[in-house]
Amino acid sequence: MISSGSAVVSKNLYEYGYVYCYGRYSGMLKKRFSDYKFKGELWLGRCFGELMYNRFSVALTANLPDLITYVPVSNTRFKERGYDQSREIAEAIAEKMNIECLPLLVNTSGGLKQSRLDRKKRISEAKGRFSLNGNYCDVLKGRILIIDDILTTGATINECAGILTEKGAASVDAMIFASGRSDII
């Protein structure tokens, strides 16, 4: 594990590759992220993406992905908010890296709010919640970097990485904006 300020790069956090975590989900980081996700402060997504890229640019260059994707919100959440918070962050990172960002995954859940679930339920609910976007089956050959907003149990990122790997990705690393887990930050 490599730590840089509050940022962490870990190879042992989940079963598919590296996890890059920008910071701890507490204090001002939590407040600003809440403003972004729940109060429509859309402009913060680009800022978060640029902060994440700047923090991990050296590590990312050493493990350069061929493609960037993100953990998608459900259609219900998209209709409520009008945007996908992880997509906004992923597109900012992709732009900085000059790498294509594609919607490789589809969230097939009915919009169950993860924040209201306990650890055990989050893990079980992640199974079967995502599927591959059939429009992109032919691009799953190289290294993929998947972006998500908050890591709690790791079940969502493991589920998504498993789908991408099973469908042909050579490797899947993850970049997370924040986590409240004490074993990460």
N, C-alpha and C positions, 0 to 999 in steps of 0.2 A: 504494500500500500504506500502511495506517495502522497504526502500532504503539502499543500501550498496555501498558507493562510487557513481559510476555512474550507478550501476546495480539496477534494480527495479523488484520486484515481485508484481504483481497486480492481484486481484481477480475480479476486476470490468471492466477490459479492453475489454474483449470480452465475448460472451455469454456461453462459454462451460467450462471454468475452469481457472486455473492460467496461467499467462503469465510471463515468466522470460526473461528479456531483459538485455543483457550484457552491452551495452553502447550506447552513442549518435553517430549517423551517421554524424560525422563531424571531421575536423582536421585530425590527424594522423590515427585514426581508419578508417575513410573514405578512406584515401589514401591507407592504407595497404589492406583494403578490395577490393578496386578497382584493385590493383595489383593482388590479388588473383583471382578475378572474371573475369577480362578482359585481364590480361597480362600473364596468365598461371602459376602464382606462386602457384602451387598446394600444395606445402608443408605447406603453411599457413593455409589450411583447418584443418589439424590436430592440429596446434597451437591454432586456434580459438576454436575448440572443447574442447581442454584441458583447455583453459582459462575459457570458459563458465562452464564447469564441476566444476572447482576449485571454481569459484565464487558462484555457487549455490548448491554445494554438500550437505550442511546441509539441505536446503529446499527440495532438491530432495530426500534425505533419508527419510524425514518426509512424503513425498508424492510419494513414490517409484512406478515408472511405471512398468507394466508387459512387455511392449514392446516399442521400439522406432521406429519412422518412420520419414519421412521428406516430405517437399513440393517439388515435382519433377519438373525439368525443362522440357520444351517441347523437342520433338525429334530434332527439328531444332536447338535449343540452344545446346543440347548435341552434335550434329554433329559439330557445330561451335567450341565449347570449348574442346570437348573430355572428359568431366567430368561433374558431377552434383555437384555444389558447396555446396548445402545443404546436400546432401548425404555424402560428405566427412566429413563435420562437425558432422553430426549425427553418423557416424560410429566411429569417435573418442570418442564421448560422450558415446556411447554404450559400447565401449571397456573399458573405465574407470569404467563404472557402472556394467560391466559384465552382460549386458542385450542385448537380440537379437535386431538387427536393420533390419527391413524388408521394402521393397518397397510396402507399402499398397495402394498407390495412383498412378494414371496414369494421366499425363497432356495431355489432349485431344486437346489443342489449337494448332493453326498453328504456334506458335512461335512469337506472337505479343509481342513487347518489352514494358513491363510495365513501364519502366523508361520514356517513351515518352508520357505517357497518363496523363491526368489531374485526379484529385481526383474522379470526377463523373464517368468518363470513366473506371477507375480502378475498381471501385465498380461494375459497370454493367458488365464488362468483366470477373470478377471472377465467376459469375454465370455460371454453366455448363462447366467450364474449366477443371474440374477434375472429375475422376470417381474412383471407387474402383477397385483395381487390383484383378480380380476374383480368382487368385491363393491363396488368403489369407482370404477368407470369414470366414473360420472356426476359426481364431485366434482373432476375434474381440469381446472378452468377457470382458476383463479387462481394466486396466488403460493404456492409451497410451500417450506418450510424443511425440509431433510432433515438428520437428526442421525446422526453416526457416532462411534465411539469413537476410533480411531487412524487417521491418514492416513499411508500409507507412499508408495505410488506415485501415488495419486490415481485409479487405474483403477476401483476399486469405486464411488467417488462419481460418477465420470464415467458409468459404466455405468448406475447407478441414475437419475441426473439425465436421461440420454438417454432412458430408458424413459418417465419421467414427462413430459418435454417432448414426445416423440413421440406420447404418448397424450392431449395436450391442455393440460398445465400451461402457464400464461403465462410463468412463470419458476421457476427452482429455485436457491435459495441453499443452502449447506451450512454446518453448524456441527459442528466437530470438537473433541473434548476435547483431544487432543494429537497432535503429530507429531514425528518425529525428523529430518525433512527440514531441511537447512540453508537452503534457499531460502524456508522459511516462517517459521521462528523463528530 
